[in-house]
Amino acid sequence: MKRILCVLLSLFIFLSTYPFSAFAQTFGDELCDGIVYTVNSKTGEVTIKGSGEIPDFNNSPFLYLNGNIRVVTVESGILKIGARLFRNCTSLEKINIGESVIDIDNTAFDGCVGIKEFNVDIENMVYSSFDGVLYSKDLSRLIKYPPSKADEKFVTLKNTVTINKNSFKYSQHLKTLVLSSETTDVEENFDDSAIAVKKERGTPSGGGKHRHEPVYKTVFPTCTEFGYIEYTCRTCDIRYINKYYCPTGHRLVERITPATTETVGHRVMVCTVCGQVEKDEIIDKIESSVLEYPNAVYNRYSYSPNVCVLDSKGNELVCGEDYILSIPLGRRYVGMYSYDIAFIGKYSGIQRLMFFVYPKSPLFRKIILRKNEVELCWDKITAQCDGYEVFYSKNPQFLNSTVIDVNNKNAKGIKLHGLKSKQIYYYKIRSYKIVNEGNKFYSSWSEIGKAKTL
């Protein structure tokens, strides 16, 4: 029993030395201020993102992942890859370097014997990669040869002048290194290396029995492909690449297809040279445009209802940025008005939102009862009123009601004659204003009055 407890305790102590999150499929941690990394334990991919410089380390922070780490991607925003960052990560096979990296410490990949390929973003202005090898941007300096690259023979490019120190260290398969005539500055020490270093035979000068007739063919670089100058002899089989030219990189511009009320829009980053779309962002269509309060009652002040414009995801569009609002004058008077919305920027189209200002509703002041007669009295509306409508009926729902038009804005009451005695009648009243030669705008109804005739 004691032995079992000791084993369990030892296992607990061992597991506690590893981050708990390491047992999840995807997890991450902070590498330094402003820079974090995520790990996909299923694919073995580490992604480093953020902004700034990755500092120097005494020991790699990724050693606890060794055996599980296969690919590292350094995203745009990272400026420097510090010393010993991946030191002795022997399972690491591929490095993807983003466009913003301008400094890579020469010890960053010490002991990474499994690297097969370096891949540098074509937009990077300091570094480049060719056939998996890490170079300076113009290929003039060979910085790092992948230690686990399968080739047994490697010939330096005619672009390459300098070979960095330790650039071929840990090479697993390379047996022969051939230096082109242009490679004159070799900082690497091959004295204790198993790699045989040879000088490339000079380009035939044409002496002797055969005189070469050189033909040069120039293939210009594209956005993503290397260009080159190819040398061939017109009369024999000699052929080689004289010089490479790095890809030009994409020349990206933003193009917007505006969203409307019917269709979604697109914001794309497209290369003006090759037409490749690098980014396609969906702009959600315009879902609704409404006024917060589309109706108002005259109160001497201008009425300005708030506008709410939403896209299909429920996000509110911004006035002045996504649309321009045209507001009419004279909104203090009874009548019909409209806001005109003209969509701009990433949206397109025009909409009109209607709203109304109505006259005030009158209030009954008193009801005077007489035999077969009722006198209705109300407080007159002093502004924005041209008359009143009085409804009365024996039915509380005003079925078969009688309507009287009081075409006098100064009226304060009306007498109703010929009513049936001992009968309950119901009354209501509203005011109106005549606008634009005959259009009547009515107020809301007053409260219903009720009285029994004498």
Rosetta blueprint (number, residue, H / E / L):
1 M L
2 K H
3 R H
4 I H
5 L H
6 C H
7 V H
8 L H
9 L H
10 S H
11 L H
12 F H
13 I H
14 F H
15 L H
16 S H
17 T L
18 Y L
19 P L
20 F H
21 S H
22 A H
23 F H
24 A L
25 Q L
26 T E
27 F E
28 G E
29 D E
30 E E
31 L E
32 C E
33 D L
34 G L
35 I E
36 V E
37 Y E
38 T E
39 V E
40 N E
41 S L
42 K L
43 T L
44 G L
45 E E
46 V E
47 T E
48 I E
49 K E
50 G E
51 S L
52 G E
53 E E
54 I L
55 P L
56 D L
57 F L
58 N L
59 N L
60 S L
61 P L
62 F L
63 L H
64 Y H
65 L H
66 N L
67 G L
68 N L
69 I L
70 R L
71 V E
72 V E
73 T E
74 V E
75 E L
76 S L
77 G L
78 I E
79 L E
80 K E
81 I E
82 G L
83 A L
84 R L
85 L L
86 F L
87 R L
88 N L
89 C L
90 T L
91 S L
92 L L
93 E L
94 K E
95 I E
96 N E
97 I E
98 G L
99 E L
100 S L
101 V L
102 I L
103 D E
104 I E
105 D L
106 N L
107 T L
108 A L
109 F L
110 D L
111 G L
112 C L
113 V L
114 G L
115 I L
116 K L
117 E E
118 F E
119 N E
120 V E
121 D L
122 I L
123 E L
124 N L
125 M L
126 V L
127 Y E
128 S E
129 S E
130 F E
131 D L
132 G L
133 V E
134 L E
135 Y E
136 S E
137 K L
138 D L
139 L L
140 S L
141 R E
142 L E
143 I E
144 K E
145 Y L
146 P L
147 P L
148 S L
149 K L
150 A L
151 D L
152 E L
153 K E
154 F E
155 V E
156 T L
157 L L
158 K L
159 N L
160 T L
161 V L
162 T E
163 I E
164 N L
165 K L
166 N L
167 S L
168 F L
169 K L
170 Y L
171 S L
172 Q L
173 H L
174 L L
175 K L
176 T E
177 L E
178 V E
179 L E
180 S L
181 S L
182 E L
183 T L
184 T L
185 D E
186 V E
187 E L
188 E L
189 N L
190 F L
191 D L
192 D L
193 S L
194 A L
195 I L
196 A E
197 V E
198 K E
199 K E
200 E L
201 R L
202 G L
203 T L
204 P L
205 S L
206 G L
207 G L
208 G L
209 K L
210 H L
211 R L
212 H L
213 E L
214 P E
215 V E
216 Y E
217 K E
218 T E
219 V E
220 F L
221 P L
222 T L
223 C L
224 T L
225 E L
226 F L
227 G E
228 Y E
229 I E
230 E E
231 Y E
232 T E
233 C E
234 R L
235 T L
236 C L
237 D L
238 I L
239 R E
240 Y E
241 I E
242 N E
243 K E
244 Y E
245 Y E
246 C L
247 P L
248 T L
249 G L
250 H L
251 R L
252 L E
253 V E
254 E E
255 R E
256 I E
257 T E
258 P L
259 A E
260 T L
261 T L
262 E L
263 T L
264 V L
265 G E
266 H E
267 R E
268 V E
269 M E
270 V E
271 C E
272 T L
273 V L
274 C L
275 G L
276 Q L
277 V E
278 E E
279 K E
280 D E
281 E E
282 I E
283 I E
284 D L
285 K L
286 I E
287 E E
288 S E
289 S E
290 V E
291 L E
292 E L
293 Y L
294 P L
295 N E
296 A E
297 V E
298 Y L
299 N L
300 R L
301 Y L
302 S L
303 Y L
304 S L
305 P L
306 N L
307 V E
308 C E
309 V E
310 L E
311 D E
312 S L
313 K L
314 G L
315 N L
316 E E
317 L L
318 V L
319 C E
320 G L
321 E L
322 D L
323 Y E
324 I E
325 L E
326 S E
327 I L
328 P L
329 L L
330 G L
331 R L
332 R L
333 Y L
334 V L
335 G E
336 M E
337 Y E
338 S E
339 Y E
340 D E
341 I E
342 A E
343 F E
344 I L
345 G L
346 K L
347 Y E
348 S L
349 G E
350 I E
351 Q E
352 R E
353 L E
354 M E
355 F E
356 F E
357 V E
358 Y E
359 P L
360 K L
361 S L
362 P L
363 L L
364 F E
365 R E
366 K E
367 I E
368 I E
369 L E
370 R E
371 K L
372 N L
373 E E
374 V E
375 E E
376 L E
377 C E
378 W E
379 D L
380 K L
381 I L
382 T L
383 A L
384 Q L
385 C L
386 D L
387 G E
388 Y E
389 E E
390 V E
391 F E
392 Y E
393 S E
394 K L
395 N L
396 P L
397 Q L
398 F L
399 L L
400 N L
401 S L
402 T E
403 V E
404 I E
405 D E
406 V E
407 N L
408 N L
409 K L
410 N L
411 A L
412 K L
413 G E
414 I E
415 K E
416 L E
417 H L
418 G L
419 L L
420 K L
421 S L
422 K L
423 Q L
424 I E
425 Y E
426 Y E
427 Y E
428 K E
429 I E
430 R E
431 S E
432 Y E
433 K E
434 I E
435 V E
436 N L
437 E L
438 G L
439 N E
440 K E
441 F E
442 Y E
443 S L
444 S L
445 W L
446 S L
447 E L
448 I L
449 G E
450 K E
451 A E
452 K E
453 T L
454 L L
